[in-house]
Amino acid sequence: MMWQLFGRPASTLPSLCKFCQQYVSSKGYSVLKTLSGSTFTNPSSPVFQQLRTITVNQLHRRGPFRKERKFNPKKTHPMDHRPQMKGVVIRTLIRKPKKPNSANRKCAKVRLSNGKEVTAFIPGEGHNLQEHNIVLVEGGRTQDLIGVKHRIIRGKYDCSHVVKKKK
């Protein structure tokens, strides 16, 4: 099926470079003035507001319109893509899990060596962590705790191993 751009069949469009032909064929509606010889008459229509008014020459010079990504510091990786990082415990917390589960999960607010703060889960039963203890933190979220995306490694630095119960 031959598509039309503003009432003109595609075969009658002026000859374009390979890049512009591909762009016009996929998004022919966005190249307005030069190809059609006319513009939209109603600027308040939603179709007019969504389209970018560019000529073929501008399309050829600049390439297609692409939005720039804005830098969001909250979405950056807190451990700088490292497998583990050393950190200092700021305070210990008790968190409640999501809906079907019921418990008190032990967590710790940790300031990593790069200055960022994360909430880390303390695995196992019982712990000896207090404020200012040094711990090793690894990635890996706890499924039933909201916002807890790190774990403390037991048996490293000031965090002791899990103690086995004697019979």
Secondary structure, DSSP 4 states (H G I P E B T S, - for coil): ---EETTEEGGGSPP--HHHHHHHHHSGGGB-HHHHS---S-TTSHHHHHS--B-HHHHHHH-S--PPPPP-GGGS-TTTT-SEEEEEEEEEEEE---TT----EEEEEEEETTS-EEEEE--SS-----TT-EEEEEE---TTSTT--EEEPTTSTT-PPPPPPP-
